[in-house]
Amino acid sequence: MKVLVVDDEQLVRWFLERALRRWGHEVITAASVKEAVKNLRDNNIDILFTDLKMPEENGATLLEKVSDLTDSLKVVVCSAFITPEMDKEFREKGLYSLKKPFKLEELENTLKRCMSR
C-alpha cells in the first residue's frame, strides 16, 4: 500500500516511515498540510497518517481538504491531544486514531484495521 505520513516533527515522520517500510509499504512523507495536499493530488495514496497540531494549517484543515480529494482514502489521526470524545467522532466519520506516544504494536494494529476495511 502507498502511505502518506504528515507530521511537522521529523522524528515522528522518520519513525513511521521506517516501521511502515519494514512492513512492506511504500511511504511518502510531508512536513506540512500544503506539501501533503500536493502529494495526495500527485500520488495514489491508500492510507494517510496525519498529526493534528501543526504550524500554519493543522491536521483538521487537511482532513477537510482530503474529503474533497478521494473517498477511498483511509485516514489515521496521530496526536497526543486525542480525547475520548474526539476518538468517538473520528470513528463515526470512518477515521482511525492513534494517541501519541504509541507503541509499535499499536501502530501495527491500527494499520491492520485500516487494511481490512
N, CA, C and O atoms as a Tinker XYZ file with bonds, in Angstrom:
   468  protein
     1  N      0.840000   -1.179000    0.000000    73     2
     2  CA     0.000000    0.000000    0.000000    64     1     3
     3  C      0.887000    1.244000    0.000000    63     2     4     5
     4  O      2.018000    1.224000    0.484000    81     3
     5  N      0.349000    2.306000   -0.547000    73     3     6
     6  CA     1.076000    3.570000   -0.566000    64     5     7
     7  C      0.551000    4.431000    0.587000    63     6     8     9
     8  O     -0.648000    4.692000    0.688000    81     7
     9  N      1.465000    4.862000    1.446000    73     7    10
    10  CA     1.110000    5.576000    2.670000    64     9    11
    11  C      1.748000    6.961000    2.667000    63    10    12    13
    12  O      2.918000    7.121000    2.320000    81    11
    13  N      0.960000    7.956000    3.061000    73    11    14
    14  CA     1.466000    9.318000    3.241000    64    13    15
    15  C      1.476000    9.626000    4.729000    63    14    16    17
    16  O      0.456000    9.490000    5.404000    81    15
    17  N      2.634000   10.044000    5.241000    73    15    18
    18  CA     2.800000   10.415000    6.643000    64    17    19
    19  C      2.992000   11.922000    6.711000    63    18    20    21
    20  O      3.916000   12.465000    6.106000    81    19
    21  N      2.107000   12.601000    7.459000    73    19    22
    22  CA     2.167000   14.057000    7.576000    64    21    23
    23  C      2.359000   14.427000    9.041000    63    22    24    25
    24  O      1.493000   14.166000    9.876000    81    23
    25  N      3.491000   15.033000    9.342000    73    23    26
    26  CA     3.778000   15.482000   10.705000    64    25    27
    27  C      4.877000   16.527000   10.623000    63    26    28    29
    28  O      5.816000   16.392000    9.838000    81    27
    29  N      4.759000   17.567000   11.432000    73    27    30
    30  CA     5.783000   18.610000   11.418000    64    29    31
    31  C      7.041000   18.178000   12.168000    63    30    32    33
    32  O      8.088000   18.811000   12.030000    81    31
    33  N      6.949000   17.108000   12.959000    73    31    34
    34  CA     8.110000   16.619000   13.707000    64    33    35
    35  C      8.854000   15.568000   12.879000    63    34    36    37
    36  O      8.311000   14.514000   12.550000    81    35
    37  N     10.096000   15.880000   12.554000    73    35    38
    38  CA    10.900000   14.995000   11.709000    64    37    39
    39  C     11.074000   13.611000   12.326000    63    38    40    41
    40  O     11.045000   12.608000   11.612000    81    39
    41  N     11.251000   13.545000   13.634000    73    39    42
    42  CA    11.457000   12.259000   14.301000    64    41    43
    43  C     10.229000   11.354000   14.151000    63    42    44    45
    44  O     10.367000   10.147000   13.953000    81    43
    45  N      9.044000   11.931000   14.245000    73    43    46
    46  CA     7.811000   11.154000   14.084000    64    45    47
    47  C      7.704000   10.636000   12.654000    63    46    48    49
    48  O      7.377000    9.470000   12.433000    81    47
    49  N      7.980000   11.505000   11.687000    73    47    50
    50  CA     7.952000   11.072000   10.277000    64    49    51
    51  C      8.937000    9.930000   10.048000    63    50    52    53
    52  O      8.608000    8.940000    9.394000    81    51
    53  N     10.135000   10.068000   10.585000    73    51    54
    54  CA    11.175000    9.059000   10.421000    64    53    55
    55  C     10.744000    7.725000   11.031000    63    54    56    57
    56  O     10.892000    6.677000   10.403000    81    55
    57  N     10.212000    7.764000   12.252000    73    55    58
    58  CA     9.779000    6.550000   12.943000    64    57    59
    59  C      8.684000    5.832000   12.153000    63    58    60    61
    60  O      8.765000    4.625000   11.921000    81    59
    61  N      7.661000    6.583000   11.742000    73    59    62
    62  CA     6.562000    5.985000   10.984000    64    61    63
    63  C      7.052000    5.442000    9.642000    63    62    64    65
    64  O      6.670000    4.347000    9.230000    81    63
    65  N      7.889000    6.207000    8.974000    73    63    66
    66  CA     8.403000    5.770000    7.678000    64    65    67
    67  C      9.173000    4.458000    7.804000    63    66    68    69
    68  O      8.971000    3.539000    7.011000    81    67
    69  N     10.045000    4.370000    8.788000    73    67    70
    70  CA    10.847000    3.146000    8.974000    64    69    71
    71  C      9.976000    1.938000    9.255000    63    70    72    73
    72  O     10.166000    0.871000    8.670000    81    71
    73  N      9.007000    2.114000   10.163000    73    71    74
    74  CA     8.133000    0.986000   10.519000    64    73    75
    75  C      7.299000    0.549000    9.321000    63    74    76    77
    76  O      7.197000   -0.643000    9.032000    81    75
    77  N      6.710000    1.504000    8.633000    73    75    78
    78  CA     5.832000    1.177000    7.502000    64    77    79
    79  C      6.608000    0.542000    6.350000    63    78    80    81
    80  O      6.119000   -0.388000    5.709000    81    79
    81  N      7.808000    1.038000    6.088000    73    79    82
    82  CA     8.642000    0.436000    5.033000    64    81    83
    83  C      9.047000   -0.994000    5.411000    63    82    84    85
    84  O      9.079000   -1.889000    4.567000    81    83
    85  N      9.352000   -1.183000    6.677000    73    83    86
    86  CA     9.742000   -2.513000    7.155000    64    85    87
    87  C      8.615000   -3.521000    6.940000    63    86    88    89
    88  O      8.868000   -4.707000    6.726000    81    87
    89  N      7.375000   -3.045000    6.997000    73    87    90
    90  CA     6.210000   -3.905000    6.784000    64    89    91
    91  C      5.813000   -3.970000    5.311000    63    90    92    93
    92  O      4.763000   -4.517000    4.973000    81    91
    93  N      6.651000   -3.414000    4.436000    73    91    94
    94  CA     6.450000   -3.578000    3.004000    64    93    95
    95  C      5.644000   -2.505000    2.300000    63    94    96    97
    96  O      5.229000   -2.701000    1.158000    81    95
    97  N      5.414000   -1.375000    2.952000    73    95    98
    98  CA     4.621000   -0.308000    2.342000    64    97    99
    99  C      5.512000    0.738000    1.678000    63    98   100   101
   100  O      6.644000    0.972000    2.099000    81    99
   101  N      4.981000    1.350000    0.649000    73    99   102
   102  CA     5.644000    2.486000    0.014000    64   101   103
   103  C      5.247000    3.721000    0.818000    63   102   104   105
   104  O      4.061000    3.945000    1.058000    81   103
   105  N      6.218000    4.518000    1.234000    73   103   106
   106  CA     5.932000    5.641000    2.131000    64   105   107
   107  C      6.419000    6.953000    1.538000    63   106   108   109
   108  O      7.533000    7.054000    1.024000    81   107
   109  N      5.554000    7.954000    1.624000    73   107   110
   110  CA     5.885000    9.332000    1.260000    64   109   111
   111  C      5.670000   10.151000    2.527000    63   110   112   113
   112  O      4.707000    9.918000    3.257000    81   111
   113  N      6.558000   11.109000    2.794000    73   111   114
   114  CA     6.382000   11.944000    3.979000    64   113   115
   115  C      6.188000   13.402000    3.583000    63   114   116   117
   116  O      6.638000   13.850000    2.528000    81   115
   117  N      5.504000   14.124000    4.464000    73   115   118
   118  CA     5.275000   15.551000    4.264000    64   117   119
   119  C      5.333000   16.239000    5.622000    63   118   120   121
   120  O      4.874000   15.696000    6.626000    81   119
   121  N      5.905000   17.444000    5.639000    73   119   122
   122  CA     6.055000   18.194000    6.882000    64   121   123
   123  C      4.973000   19.252000    7.069000    63   122   124   125
   124  O      4.913000   19.901000    8.114000    81   123
   125  N      4.115000   19.430000    6.061000    73   123   126
   126  CA     3.087000   20.475000    6.146000    64   125   127
   127  C      1.825000   20.039000    5.410000    63   126   128   129
   128  O      1.841000   19.097000    4.618000    81   127
   129  N      0.737000   20.741000    5.687000    73   127   130
   130  CA    -0.533000   20.468000    5.007000    64   129   131
   131  C     -0.398000   20.746000    3.515000    63   130   132   133
   132  O     -0.892000   19.978000    2.690000    81   131
   133  N      0.263000   21.832000    3.173000    73   131   134
   134  CA     0.440000   22.192000    1.761000    64   133   135
   135  C      1.161000   21.077000    1.000000    63   134   136   137
   136  O      0.742000   20.678000   -0.087000    81   135
   137  N      2.235000   20.591000    1.582000    73   135   138
   138  CA     3.010000   19.507000    0.975000    64   137   139
   139  C      2.172000   18.221000    0.893000    63   138   140   141
   140  O      2.256000   17.475000   -0.082000    81   139
   141  N      1.368000   17.978000    1.925000    73   139   142
   142  CA     0.517000   16.785000    1.952000    64   141   143
   143  C     -0.531000   16.818000    0.845000    63   142   144   145
   144  O     -0.744000   15.816000    0.161000    81   143
   145  N     -1.182000   17.955000    0.666000    73   143   146
   146  CA    -2.211000   18.079000   -0.370000    64   145   147
   147  C     -1.602000   17.834000   -1.746000    63   146   148   149
   148  O     -2.203000   17.165000   -2.587000    81   147
   149  N     -0.409000   18.377000   -1.972000    73   147   150
   150  CA     0.276000   18.153000   -3.256000    64   149   151
   151  C      0.541000   16.658000   -3.462000    63   150   152   153
   152  O      0.305000   16.123000   -4.546000    81   151
   153  N      1.028000   15.996000   -2.423000    73   151   154
   154  CA     1.298000   14.558000   -2.524000    64   153   155
   155  C      0.023000   13.754000   -2.732000    63   154   156   157
   156  O      0.029000   12.761000   -3.459000    81   155
   157  N     -1.065000   14.169000   -2.106000    73   155   158
   158  CA    -2.341000   13.473000   -2.288000    64   157   159
   159  C     -2.851000   13.625000   -3.717000    63   158   160   161
   160  O     -3.438000   12.697000   -4.274000    81   159
   161  N     -2.630000   14.783000   -4.301000    73   159   162
   162  CA    -3.063000   15.018000   -5.685000    64   161   163
   163  C     -2.181000   14.277000   -6.692000    63   162   164   165
   164  O     -2.666000   13.781000   -7.709000    81   163
   165  N     -0.876000   14.208000   -6.395000    73   163   166
   166  CA     0.085000   13.649000   -7.349000    64   165   167
   167  C      0.269000   12.135000   -7.246000    63   166   168   169
   168  O      0.823000   11.521000   -8.158000    81   167
   169  N     -0.178000   11.534000   -6.167000    73   167   170
   170  CA     0.054000   10.104000   -5.926000    64   169   171
   171  C     -1.260000    9.420000   -5.570000    63   170   172   173
   172  O     -2.193000   10.052000   -5.073000    81   171
   173  N     -1.314000    8.158000   -5.826000    73   171   174
   174  CA    -2.496000    7.373000   -5.474000    64   173   175
   175  C     -2.291000    6.819000   -4.061000    63   174   176   177
   176  O     -1.856000    5.680000   -3.891000    81   175
   177  N     -2.605000    7.629000   -3.058000    73   175   178
   178  CA    -2.366000    7.274000   -1.661000    64   177   179
   179  C     -3.504000    6.400000   -1.145000    63   178   180   181
   180  O     -4.679000    6.685000   -1.380000    81   179
   181  N     -3.137000    5.324000   -0.434000    73   179   182
   182  CA    -4.131000    4.425000    0.154000    64   181   183
   183  C     -4.452000    4.793000    1.600000    63   182   184   185
   184  O     -5.610000    4.768000    2.016000    81   183
   185  N     -3.406000    5.137000    2.363000    73   183   186
   186  CA    -3.576000    5.443000    3.787000    64   185   187
   187  C     -2.834000    6.732000    4.114000    63   186   188   189
   188  O     -1.699000    6.939000    3.685000    81   187
   189  N     -3.493000    7.592000    4.877000    73   187   190
   190  CA    -2.911000    8.857000    5.326000    64   189   191
   191  C     -2.776000    8.834000    6.838000    63   190   192   193
   192  O     -3.761000    8.635000    7.549000    81   191
   193  N     -1.565000    9.036000    7.333000    73   191   194
   194  CA    -1.317000    9.247000    8.756000    64   193   195
   195  C     -1.054000   10.734000    8.921000    63   194   196   197
   196  O     -0.138000   11.270000    8.297000    81   195
   197  N     -1.844000   11.411000    9.754000    73   195   198
   198  CA    -1.628000   12.843000    9.928000    64   197   199
   199  C     -1.690000   13.262000   11.386000    63   198   200   201
   200  O     -2.491000   12.750000   12.168000    81   199
   201  N     -0.832000   14.198000   11.730000    73   199   202
   202  CA    -0.857000   14.839000   13.037000    64   201   203
   203  C     -1.996000   15.851000   13.036000    63   202   204   205
   204  O     -2.439000   16.286000   11.973000    81   203
   205  N     -2.468000   16.225000   14.210000    73   203   206
   206  CA    -3.495000   17.271000   14.304000    64   205   207
   207  C     -2.886000   18.649000   14.491000    63   206   208   209
   208  O     -3.285000   19.608000   13.829000    81   207
   209  N     -1.919000   18.746000   15.393000    73   207   210
   210  CA    -1.332000   20.051000   15.727000    64   209   211
   211  C     -0.057000   20.278000   14.921000    63   210   212   213
   212  O      0.975000   19.647000   15.151000    81   211
   213  N     -0.168000   21.207000   13.961000    73   211   214
   214  CA     0.992000   21.576000   13.149000    64   213   215
   215  C      0.970000   23.086000   12.952000    63   214   216   217
   216  O     -0.095000   23.701000   13.013000    81   215
   217  N      2.125000   23.686000   12.719000    73   215   218
   218  CA     2.156000   25.126000   12.468000    64   217   219
   219  C      1.401000   25.468000   11.183000    63   218   220   221
   220  O      1.160000   24.599000   10.345000    81   219
   221  N      1.042000   26.702000   11.044000    73   219   222
   222  CA     0.292000   27.188000    9.882000    64   221   223
   223  C     -1.045000   26.467000    9.821000    63   222   224   225
   224  O     -1.888000   26.680000   10.692000    81   223
   225  N     -1.267000   25.624000    8.825000    73   223   226
   226  CA    -2.512000   24.859000    8.763000    64   225   227
   227  C     -2.344000   23.592000    9.595000    63   226   228   229
   228  O     -1.246000   23.044000    9.690000    81   227
   229  N     -3.448000   23.126000   10.200000    73   227   230
   230  CA    -3.335000   21.945000   11.051000    64   229   231
   231  C     -3.976000   20.724000   10.402000    63   230   232   233
   232  O     -4.493000   20.791000    9.287000    81   231
   233  N     -3.930000   19.612000   11.122000    73   231   234
   234  CA    -4.470000   18.367000   10.606000    64   233   235
   235  C     -5.958000   18.421000   10.321000    63   234   236   237
   236  O     -6.433000   17.757000    9.400000    81   235
   237  N     -6.704000   19.201000   11.094000    73   235   238
   238  CA    -8.146000   19.340000   10.848000    64   237   239
   239  C     -8.385000   19.976000    9.481000    63   238   240   241
   240  O     -9.298000   19.577000    8.757000    81   239
   241  N     -7.571000   20.954000    9.134000    73   239   242
   242  CA    -7.663000   21.582000    7.813000    64   241   243
   243  C     -7.378000   20.551000    6.728000    63   242   244   245
   244  O     -8.063000   20.505000    5.706000    81   243
   245  N     -6.370000   19.732000    6.958000    73   243   246
   246  CA    -6.033000   18.685000    5.992000    64   245   247
   247  C     -7.196000   17.707000    5.830000    63   246   248   249
   248  O     -7.506000   17.295000    4.713000    81   247
   249  N     -7.834000   17.338000    6.929000    73   247   250
   250  CA    -8.960000   16.406000    6.857000    64   249   251
   251  C    -10.096000   16.977000    6.018000    63   250   252   253
   252  O    -10.747000   16.245000    5.273000    81   251
   253  N    -10.335000   18.275000    6.135000    73   251   254
   254  CA   -11.360000   18.925000    5.310000    64   253   255
   255  C    -10.981000   18.841000    3.831000    63   254   256   257
   256  O    -11.819000   18.529000    2.986000    81   255
   257  N     -9.725000   19.118000    3.530000    73   255   258
   258  CA    -9.258000   19.101000    2.141000    64   257   259
   259  C     -9.256000   17.684000    1.570000    63   258   260   261
   260  O     -9.522000   17.487000    0.384000    81   259
   261  N     -8.958000   16.714000    2.406000    73   259   262
   262  CA    -8.888000   15.319000    1.976000    64   261   263
   263  C    -10.251000   14.823000    1.517000    63   262   264   265
   264  O    -10.338000   14.063000    0.553000    81   263
   265  N    -11.301000   15.235000    2.185000    73   263   266
   266  CA   -12.638000   14.739000    1.841000    64   265   267
   267  C    -13.017000   15.106000    0.409000    63   266   268   269
   268  O    -13.836000   14.425000   -0.207000    81   267
   269  N    -12.435000   16.165000   -0.119000    73   267   270
   270  CA   -12.702000   16.570000   -1.499000    64   269   271
   271  C    -11.864000   15.787000   -2.514000    63   270   272   273
   272  O    -12.200000   15.754000   -3.698000    81   271
   273  N    -10.788000   15.164000   -2.064000    73   271   274
   274  CA    -9.850000   14.524000   -2.989000    64   273   275
   275  C    -10.204000   13.082000   -3.332000    63   274   276   277
   276  O    -10.096000   12.676000   -4.489000    81   275
   277  N    -10.620000   12.315000   -2.348000    73   275   278
   278  CA   -10.891000   10.895000   -2.602000    64   277   279
   279  C    -11.799000   10.309000   -1.534000    63   278   280   281
   280  O    -11.758000   10.718000   -0.373000    81   279
   281  N    -12.610000    9.357000   -1.932000    73   279   282
   282  CA   -13.488000    8.670000   -0.987000    64   281   283
   283  C    -12.847000    7.402000   -0.430000    63   282   284   285
   284  O    -13.226000    6.933000    0.643000    81   283
   285  N    -11.883000    6.849000   -1.152000    73   283   286
   286  CA   -11.308000    5.559000   -0.766000    64   285   287
   287  C    -10.135000    5.680000    0.206000    63   286   288   289
   288  O     -9.644000    4.667000    0.704000    81   287
   289  N     -9.685000    6.886000    0.478000    73   287   290
   290  CA    -8.538000    7.099000    1.358000    64   289   291
   291  C     -8.879000    6.731000    2.797000    63   290   292   293
   292  O     -9.910000    7.143000    3.330000    81   291
   293  N     -8.008000    5.958000    3.408000    73   291   294
   294  CA    -8.151000    5.626000    4.827000    64   293   295
   295  C     -7.276000    6.603000    5.599000    63   294   296   297
   296  O     -6.132000    6.855000    5.220000    81   295
   297  N     -7.819000    7.155000    6.688000    73   295   298
   298  CA    -7.118000    8.201000    7.429000    64   297   299
   299  C     -6.912000    7.785000    8.879000    63   298   300   301
   300  O     -7.836000    7.325000    9.550000    81   299
   301  N     -5.666000    7.959000    9.349000    73   299   302
   302  CA    -5.323000    7.732000   10.747000    64   301   303
   303  C     -4.827000    9.057000   11.312000    63   302   304   305
   304  O     -3.847000    9.621000   10.825000    81   303
   305  N     -5.508000    9.547000   12.341000    73   303   306
   306  CA    -5.108000   10.784000   13.006000    64   305   307
   307  C     -4.203000   10.401000   14.169000    63   306   308   309
   308  O     -4.602000    9.641000   15.051000    81   307
   309  N     -2.979000   10.932000   14.168000    73   307   310
   310  CA    -1.997000   10.648000   15.216000    64   309   311
   311  C     -1.751000   11.931000   15.996000    63   310   312   313
   312  O     -1.281000   12.922000   15.437000    81   311
   313  N     -2.069000   11.913000   17.286000    73   311   314
   314  CA    -1.884000   13.129000   18.068000    64   313   315
   315  C     -1.828000   12.796000   19.551000    63   314   316   317
   316  O     -2.414000   11.814000   20.004000    81   315
   317  N     -1.117000   13.626000   20.294000    73   315   318
   318  CA    -1.090000   13.494000   21.748000    64   317   319
   319  C     -2.340000   14.105000   22.365000    63   318   320   321
   320  O     -2.594000   13.934000   23.557000    81   319
   321  N     -3.115000   14.813000   21.563000    73   319   322
   322  CA    -4.247000   15.587000   22.077000    64   321   323
   323  C     -5.601000   14.954000   21.773000    63   322   324   325
   324  O     -6.616000   15.648000   21.797000    81   323
   325  N     -5.641000   13.664000   21.488000    73   323   326
   326  CA    -6.906000   12.991000   21.177000    64   325   327
   327  C     -7.634000   12.656000   22.475000    63   326   328   329
   328  O     -7.115000   11.939000   23.330000    81   327
   329  N     -8.836000   13.186000   22.602000    73   327   330
   330  CA    -9.685000   12.899000   23.755000    64   329   331
   331  C    -10.620000   11.741000   23.396000    63   330   332   333
   332  O    -10.769000   11.418000   22.217000    81   331
   333  N    -11.251000   11.113000   24.389000    73   331   334
   334  CA   -12.225000   10.061000   24.077000    64   333   335
   335  C    -13.358000   10.569000   23.175000    63   334   336   337
   336  O    -13.843000    9.837000   22.312000    81   335
   337  N    -13.770000   11.806000   23.374000    73   335   338
   338  CA   -14.820000   12.386000   22.535000    64   337   339
   339  C    -14.350000   12.521000   21.087000    63   338   340   341
   340  O    -15.096000   12.225000   20.154000    81   339
   341  N    -13.118000   12.966000   20.912000    73   339   342
   342  CA   -12.559000   13.095000   19.564000    64   341   343
   343  C    -12.439000   11.725000   18.903000    63   342   344   345
   344  O    -12.751000   11.566000   17.723000    81   343
   345  N    -11.987000   10.745000   19.669000    73   343   346
   346  CA   -11.847000    9.391000   19.134000    64   345   347
   347  C    -13.196000    8.879000   18.641000    63   346   348   349
   348  O    -13.282000    8.288000   17.565000    81   347
   349  N    -14.233000    9.101000   19.415000    73   347   350
   350  CA   -15.585000    8.678000   19.022000    64   349   351
   351  C    -16.018000    9.390000   17.742000    63   350   352   353
   352  O    -16.570000    8.769000   16.835000    81   351
   353  N    -15.766000   10.690000   17.676000    73   351   354
   354  CA   -16.122000   11.473000   16.485000    64   353   355
   355  C    -15.368000   10.971000   15.250000    63   354   356   357
   356  O    -15.948000   10.852000   14.171000    81   355
   357  N    -14.089000   10.681000   15.413000    73   355   358
   358  CA   -13.295000   10.152000   14.300000    64   357   359
   359  C    -13.886000    8.828000   13.806000    63   358   360   361
   360  O    -14.055000    8.626000   12.603000    81   359
   361  N    -14.198000    7.928000   14.749000    73   359   362
   362  CA   -14.748000    6.621000   14.367000    64   361   363
   363  C    -16.071000    6.770000   13.631000    63   362   364   365
   364  O    -16.340000    6.042000   12.675000    81   363
   365  N    -16.899000    7.715000   14.076000    73   363   366
   366  CA   -18.188000    7.952000   13.412000    64   365   367
   367  C    -17.996000    8.435000   11.973000    63   366   368   369
   368  O    -18.852000    8.212000   11.118000    81   367
   369  N    -16.876000    9.092000   11.715000    73   367   370
   370  CA   -16.566000    9.584000   10.366000    64   369   371
   371  C    -15.784000    8.565000    9.536000    63   370   372   373
   372  O    -15.422000    8.836000    8.390000    81   371
   373  N    -15.526000    7.391000   10.122000    73   371   374
   374  CA   -14.782000    6.363000    9.398000    64   373   375
   375  C    -13.277000    6.546000    9.462000    63   374   376   377
   376  O    -12.543000    5.955000    8.670000    81   375
   377  N    -12.812000    7.367000   10.406000    73   375   378
   378  CA   -11.381000    7.610000   10.574000    64   377   379
   379  C    -10.848000    6.762000   11.722000    63   378   380   381
   380  O    -11.613000    6.244000   12.535000    81   379
   381  N     -9.548000    6.630000   11.775000    73   379   382
   382  CA    -8.877000    5.918000   12.857000    64   381   383
   383  C     -8.058000    6.924000   13.650000    63   382   384   385
   384  O     -7.689000    7.980000   13.136000    81   383
   385  N     -7.775000    6.591000   14.911000    73   383   386
   386  CA    -6.926000    7.489000   15.693000    64   385   387
   387  C     -5.866000    6.682000   16.420000    63   386   388   389
   388  O     -6.054000    5.513000   16.755000    81   387
   389  N     -4.756000    7.345000   16.649000    73   387   390
   390  CA    -3.616000    6.745000   17.322000    64   389   391
   391  C     -3.041000    7.817000   18.237000    63   390   392   393
   392  O     -2.502000    8.822000   17.774000    81   391
   393  N     -3.164000    7.588000   19.548000    73   391   394
   394  CA    -2.716000    8.603000   20.501000    64   393   395
   395  C     -1.213000    8.494000   20.737000    63   394   396   397
   396  O     -0.689000    7.428000   21.062000    81   395
   397  N     -0.532000    9.635000   20.563000    73   395   398
   398  CA     0.910000    9.704000   20.825000    64   397   399
   399  C      1.139000    9.843000   22.324000    63   398   400   401
   400  O      0.319000   10.463000   23.003000    81   399
   401  N      2.189000    9.308000   22.851000    73   399   402
   402  CA     3.115000    8.391000   22.191000    64   401   403
   403  C      2.460000    7.011000   22.073000    63   402   404   405
   404  O      1.701000    6.598000   22.950000    81   403
   405  N      2.758000    6.315000   20.998000    73   403   406
   406  CA     2.185000    4.989000   20.790000    64   405   407
   407  C      3.303000    3.979000   20.605000    63   406   408   409
   408  O      4.428000    4.316000   20.236000    81   407
   409  N      2.954000    2.727000   20.875000    73   407   410
   410  CA     3.908000    1.632000   20.721000    64   409   411
   411  C      3.825000    1.095000   19.296000    63   410   412   413
   412  O      2.818000    1.275000   18.610000    81   411
   413  N      4.869000    0.449000   18.870000    73   411   414
   414  CA     4.924000   -0.150000   17.537000    64   413   415
   415  C      3.751000   -1.112000   17.327000    63   414   416   417
   416  O      3.172000   -1.164000   16.243000    81   415
   417  N      3.411000   -1.863000   18.357000    73   415   418
   418  CA     2.294000   -2.808000   18.282000    64   417   419
   419  C      0.971000   -2.076000   18.025000    63   418   420   421
   420  O      0.136000   -2.560000   17.261000    81   419
   421  N      0.777000   -0.915000   18.656000    73   419   422
   422  CA    -0.443000   -0.130000   18.434000    64   421   423
   423  C     -0.500000    0.374000   16.993000    63   422   424   425
   424  O     -1.561000    0.370000   16.370000    81   423
   425  N      0.636000    0.804000   16.472000    73   423   426
   426  CA     0.708000    1.244000   15.081000    64   425   427
   427  C      0.348000    0.089000   14.149000    63   426   428   429
   428  O     -0.438000    0.255000   13.216000    81   427
   429  N      0.920000   -1.061000   14.406000    73   427   430
   430  CA     0.661000   -2.224000   13.560000    64   429   431
   431  C     -0.816000   -2.625000   13.606000    63   430   432   433
   432  O     -1.404000   -2.934000   12.570000    81   431
   433  N     -1.415000   -2.623000   14.789000    73   431   434
   434  CA    -2.834000   -2.981000   14.921000    64   433   435
   435  C     -3.731000   -1.989000   14.189000    63   434   436   437
   436  O     -4.696000   -2.390000   13.539000    81   435
   437  N     -3.424000   -0.712000   14.287000    73   435   438
   438  CA    -4.207000    0.313000   13.593000    64   437   439
   439  C     -4.079000    0.138000   12.085000    63   438   440   441
   440  O     -5.066000    0.246000   11.356000    81   439
   441  N     -2.883000   -0.128000   11.626000    73   439   442
   442  CA    -2.647000   -0.348000   10.200000    64   441   443
   443  C     -3.432000   -1.564000    9.695000    63   442   444   445
   444  O     -4.026000   -1.519000    8.618000    81   443
   445  N     -3.432000   -2.635000   10.467000    73   443   446
   446  CA    -4.179000   -3.840000   10.082000    64   445   447
   447  C     -5.674000   -3.546000    9.989000    63   446   448   449
   448  O     -6.345000   -4.026000    9.075000    81   447
   449  N     -6.200000   -2.759000   10.930000    73   447   450
   450  CA    -7.627000   -2.397000   10.881000    64   449   451
   451  C     -7.923000   -1.603000    9.615000    63   450   452   453
   452  O     -8.938000   -1.835000    8.959000    81   451
   453  N     -7.046000   -0.670000    9.271000    73   451   454
   454  CA    -7.221000    0.128000    8.043000    64   453   455
   455  C     -7.251000   -0.764000    6.814000    63   454   456   457
   456  O     -8.105000   -0.609000    5.942000    81   455
   457  N     -6.332000   -1.680000    6.754000    73   455   458
   458  CA    -6.186000   -2.517000    5.571000    64   457   459
   459  C     -7.332000   -3.519000    5.429000    63   458   460   461
   460  O     -7.630000   -3.970000    4.323000    81   459
   461  N     -7.969000   -3.866000    6.536000    73   459   462
   462  CA    -9.054000   -4.847000    6.477000    64   461   463
   463  C    -10.391000   -4.209000    6.106000    63   462   464   465
   464  O    -11.365000   -4.917000    5.849000    81   463
   465  N    -10.444000   -2.889000    6.077000    73   463   466
   466  CA   -11.699000   -2.188000    5.772000    64   465   467
   467  C    -11.899000   -2.034000    4.304000    63   466   468
   468  O    -12.903000   -1.467000    3.874000    81   467
